[in-house]
Amino acid sequence: MADMPSFRESNLFGSPIRDLGLAIEDTRLAPVIEKFRAELASLGIAKVTPSFYLSTEWGVPFGTVAVAIPFYLARPELTELHGEEVGHIEGFNEADILRYLRHEMGHVVNYAYKLYDDEAWVKLFGSITQSYREEYRPQPFSRRFVRHLPGWYAQKHPDEDWSETFAVWMTPGSDWRSDYGELPTALAKLEYCDRTLHAIVAREPLVTAAEHDEDVTGLHFSLEDYYRDTSPESEPGAAGLDGDLRAIFDDLPDASEQGAAAETRPAGALIRKLERQLMADVFRWTGHFPEKTRTLIRDLAKRAEALEQGYPKDAESAAIVGVTILVTSLAMNFVHRGAYFPETVGAVLADAKEPRAARTDGPKADAAKADAAKPDAAKGDAAKVDGSKGDAAKVDGTKIDGTKIDAPRPEAPKPGPEKVDDDGGAPQ
C-alpha cells in the first residue's frame, strides 16, 4: 500500500472520491460492524436492522435507519492522511469505532420508533425541534448528562442527549446504575432508556427507510477539495501570550544548577509534539473543538520559536505540564466566554450576531428535526451531526451527525422553545 507522501502526491489525491473504489466490504470496518451487530443481538434488538455506508462523516439521516461512516476509516492510508490534515480521528481504533456506532444506533432507534414524539422523552431530553447549534458551549461535568463521546456531546441537542444516553446503556459491561447512581437526572434518562428498549424491542419499527446522504459513491469532489473545505477558520491564538510562554520555560529548573551540563531542547518542537494528544484530551474534557486547539497550539509553537525559548532535557515533564495547563486554561476561557481573552468577549458577541457557516468536520447534527413539519425525507441527524469533528451540520435533508446535504432540503424546522438547566447546562 502506498505510503502517505506518495498517496498525497499521486493522482488519487486530486481525483473524485467516488473514483477511489471505497467500500466497507473487505476492510477493517467489516468485522467491527459484525461485532456491533452481535452486540445488538445480545440486547434483543433484532427488529431494527441498521444499514451502513461510507460518507463524509458519522451520521444518521433523519427519518432513516442508515448509518454513515467516515470514508477515511475504510483504508489505513486515508485514516493516516485524515490525521495529518485534520488532527482528530473519530474512530481511531476498533473500540473507538464501536463507540461511535453505539451513539449512531441511538439515532436509529429514535427515528425507527419515533421516540421523540413520546411525552416522557420530551420531558427528559427536550423537544426534537430545538435549534441545532454547531458552536455549542457545554458545561463540563454537568450532573444532568451522561458522558460517552468526547466534548460533553450530550449537551449539544436533545437528539444527541438521547443518543449518548442510549450508547452508555448499550455499552457492554457498562454498570450505568452504579456510575450514575449519584446523578439523578442522568440516571432518570438511563432508566427511561432501559424501560423503553425492553418495551419496544419486540415491536416492528415504524420507520425502515435507508436513504443515504452523501454516499461515497456519489462524492464528485477530491480529497484535496475535501480537506481544503474542512480547514479551520483562523482564530486569534497566541498573540499576547509571550509573557506566559516565558513564565513556563524560564522558570523550569536548570540542570546546570546541579553541576551538570544542561542539554537544552527547543520549546517550539515540544509544543508541536503535543499537538495531537492535546487536541483529543482538551476536547474530551473542555468541549473546545480540536481544530481550534490545533490552531492555538501551532500559534504557541511559532511564538516559542520566535522567542527562542528552550528547556532543559531533564525538565521536559514539567514543561509538558505547563504547556498543557496553559492550553487547557485558554480553551476553558473560549468555551465559557467565546474568546481566549476576556477583553475580546464584547467583539465576539458582536460577531455572533452575524450568520455563521456550519462546521463540517465532525459529529453530525443528528438533531434538527421538526415536530411541526417533520419531513420524512429530512435526513438530519439534524443534518448529520455526530462525529464531533467538523460537525458541519446541515439540517433538513441531511444528517445531523455529520451534516451532509446533497439533495434539496425542505424548509428548516422551526426551533422549539429552549429550556435552560438551572445549573447552566445545555438546553433540556
N, C-alpha and C positions, 0 to 999 in steps of 0.2 A: 504494500500500500504506500502511496506517495507520502513523503513527509510534508509538514506544513508549508515550508517555504516553497517547495516545488508545486504544491497544490495551489497556493495563492497565486503563484506566478503562471500557472497553467491557464489554458483557455477556459477551464471549468469555472474559474473564479468570475469570469465575465459572461458565462453562458446562462440562459434562463434556468432557474432552479428546477423547473419542470423537466428539463432535459438531463438531469443528473441521475435519473433512474432510481430514485429513493423509494423505499418501501419498508414496511415493518417486517415482512417475512424474511427469514434467514438473517436477521440481525440480532444484536443483543437484546433488543426490545421484545422479541417474540417470547422467549422463556419467562421474562419478567411479567408479561401480560398473562401468561398461563398461570403463573404463581398467584397473580392477583385474582384471576377467575376462581382459583381454588379457595382463596380467602372468602370470596363472596359465597361460594357453595357451602363452606363451613358455617356460615351465618344463616344459611337457609334462603339467601337472596338468589332466587332462580327465575322468577317471573320476569324480572327486568334484565335484559341482556344488552349491555352497552356495546357499541361498536367502536373501533379505534382507527384513527387515520393520522397521517402526518400533516402538519400545518406549520404556521409561523410561530405558534406558541401554545401553551396549555390553554384549554378552554372547552366549554360545552355550549354550543349554540342554544339559545333559549327555545324551549319547546321541543327539544330533541333528546335523544339518549346517545348521542355521538360524542366521543371524547377525542379532542385534538391533542396531539403530542408534538412538541417541537421537532422539526425535521432534523435539526443538528444532532439529535440524540441517536439517529439511525446509523451514523458512521463515526468511528473514533476520531478520524482526522477532522470531521466537521465539528465535533464536540470540542476538540482542542482549538480549532480556529475560533469558535464562538467564545471560548475562554479568553483568548488573546484579544479579540475585538471588543467584547463586552465586559469581560472580567468576572461575570457571575453566571454560573450554570445552574439552571433549575432542573435537576436530575443528574447530579454529578456521579452517582453510582446507583447500584440496584436498590438499595434501601431508600435513597432519595427519590428515585422514580416511583417507587411504591407509595411514598409519602404523598406525592402529587396525585397519583392515581386515586388514592383514597379520598382526597379532597374533591377531585372532579366527580367521583361517584356520588358525593353528596349532592351535587347539582343534578346529576342524572336522576336520582331518586326524587328530588324535589320536583323536577319537571314531569317525570313519569307519572307521579301520583298527585300533582298539583297541590302539594302540601302547603304552598304559600297562600292558598285560599282558606286554610283552616284557621279558625279564630284563635285557637290556642297557639298556633305557630306565630301568628301576627303579634299576639300579646307578648311572646317570649323574644322574638327576633326582630320584629318591626315590619313595616309594610314593604313589600317587594317593589313598590312603585317609588320608593325613596330614591332621590337622585344619586347617581353613582359617581363618586369623587375619586379621580385618579390620584390627586395630590392629597391624600388623606393624612391626617396627623394623629397617630394613635396615642393613647395614654398607656405607656409601658406599665406592665404589672397590674392593670385594672383587674379587679376581682370579679368582674361581670362576664369575662370571656375566657374560653379555653385557649390554649396555645398549641398550634400544630405546625403550620408553615411559618417561616421567619417573618419578622416585621410586624408582629401583632396583627396578622392579616384578618382575623375575625372582626376587627373593629372597622373594617372598610365599608361594609354594607350588610344589611340583614341576610342577603343570599350567601355572602361569604361567612357570616357568623354561623349560619346553619351548616354550611359545608365543612367548616372547621370542626364544629361540634360532631358532625357525623364521622369525620375522619378519626377523631380521637376515640369515638365509640367503637369503630370497626378495627382499629389497630390491634393486631394480635398481641396478647399479653398485657394489654392496657388495663391497669387497675384504676379506672377513672373514678370509681366511687371513693377510693381512698385518696387519690391525687387531688380531687376537687371537693373532698368532704367538708372543708372549711370555707368553701366559696359557694354560698347558697345559690346565687343567681346562675353561675356557670353549671353547677350541679343540677339545677332545675332543668336547664336546657338539655343536658345529657340524659336525664331521666325521661324527659319528653321524647327524645330520640329513641331511647330504648323501648318505651311503651309503643311508640308509633311503628317502629320497624317490626316488632313482634305482631302487631295487628295487621299490617299490610303485606307482609312478605308472601302470603299465600294468595293474594289477590292479583288479578290481571291488571297491568298498568293502564292508565288512561291515555298515555302518550307513548308511542313507539317509533315516532319519526326519527330518521337517522341522517338528516341533511348535513352536508359538510360545508364548513365555511373556510375559505382559503385553503382548499385541499392542495397538497404539494404538487399534484399532477397538473394544476392549473396556474401555478405561480410563474408569471411571464418575466418577472424581474430576476436579476442575477444576485449572487452572493455579495458582489461589490455594491450593488444598489441597496440591498437589504441592510448591510452594516453601515452604509453611509446614512441611511434614513434613521437608524436607531442610535446614532451618535448623540450623546447627551448634550443638552444646551450648555453653553458656557455659563458657569456660576462664579460669582465673586468668591475667591478662595482664600489664599494665604496672605493677601495684601494686609499689611499692618501687623503681621504676626512675627516679624523679625525678632523682636524682643523676647517673645515666648519661646522661639526656637533656641535662642541663646541661653535662656534660662534652663532649658533641658540639657543642652550639651556642654555648656560652660561649667555647670555645677556638678558634672559627673566626677567621681574620684579618679585621680590621675595615678597610674601605676608607678610613675617616676617618683612619686612622693614616698613610695615604699622602697626606694632604692633600685627599682628595676627599670629597664629601658622600656618605655611605653610604645606599643605598636598602635599607631593611630589609623583609624579607618574613616572613610568619607561618610558623613551623616546622610547625604542625599541617596547614596546607594542603599543604605539600611532602610530608609523610608520607602524606597521603591520596592524593596524586597518584601515589605509588609503589606503591600497593596492588596493582593488577592485575599489574604486572610482577614484583613481589616474590613474589606468590602462586605464579606459574608457576615462576620461577627457583629459589626456595628449595625448592619441592617437587622439582624436577628433580634438584638436587644434594644434598639432605639427606634427602628422604623425608618431610619434615614436611608433613602434609596441608594443602592450600590453604585449607580453611575455618578451620583453626586459625591459619594465618598471617594471614588476614583479621581474625580477632578480635583477635589480638595487635597488628596494625598500627593498628586503629581505637582500641584502648585507648591506644597510644602517642600517637596524634594528639590524643586527648582530654586526656591529661596535658600534652602540649606546649602546648595551648591554655590549660589551667588555669594553667600556669606562665608564660604569656605569652612563650613562647620565640620568638625570631626569628633571622634570619640575614641577613648582607649579600648582596645580589643577586650580587655577584662571587664569592661563596664557595659558590654553590649546588652545584657539583660536589663540593666537599669535604664538604658537608652530606649529600649523597646517599650518598657512600661511607660516612660514619659511620653513617647510619641502616641501610644495607644490612648492614654488618658486625654491628651490634647485633642486628638481627632474625635474621640467619643464625646467630650465636652462640647465641642463645636457642633457635632451632629445633634446633640440634645437641644442646643440653642435653636438650630434650624427647625427641628421637628416641632418645638413648642412655640417659637416666635416667628418662624418663616424667614429667618435670616441668621447668619452666623454671629453678627454683632448687633446688640440691642439698638444702637443708634440708627441702624438701617431699616428697622422694622416699619417705620412710617412709609418709607419709599416702597417697601414690598407690599404693604397693604394697598397703596395707591395702584401699583401694577396689577394687583389681584383683581381689580375691577375690570380689567381688560380680559376678553376671552382668551383662554389658553388652549393650545392644541393638546389633544390627549396623548398620553405616553404610549409608546408602542413596544415596550420591551418586557413585559413580564406577565404576571398573572393576568387573567383576563377578567374583564369586568363582568363576571358572571352575575350581573345583577340587574341591570336596568330592565325590569320587566314591568309591564303595566297591568294594573288591575283593571283600570278603566280602559280598556282597549288593549288587551293582551293579545297581540298578534301571534298566532300560532307559528308563523314563519319567522317571527323575530328571533333571531338567534342571539341572544346576547348573553352570555354569562354576563349580562348587561353588556354585552359586546365583548366577548371573552376577556375576563379579567382575572385570571388567577395566577398564574405563574409568578407573579411577583417580580418579575424582571421587567422589562418595559411594559407596563400594563397599558398598552395602547388601547384604551378602551373604546369600543365602539358600541354603541348601544342599540340597536334595533336590529337588524338583520345581521347580527354578529355575535361573537362570543364574548361574554364579558370577561372571560378569563384571559384572553389574550388580546382581545379586541381585534377582530378581523372584520373586514367589511368589503365584500366584493359586489354582492348583489345590491340592488336599490334598496334602501332602508325605509321602512314605514315611518310614519311620524313618531318622533321620540315620545316615550311615555311621560305623562305629567308627574313631576316629583310629588310624592306624598308628604304629609306633614312630618317634620323631622323632630324626633324626641331626643333630648339630650340627657344622659345619665347624670344623676346628682353627684357622681364622683368625677365628673368631667370626661367620662368615657365617650366612645363613639356613639352616634345616634342609635337608639334601640327601636 
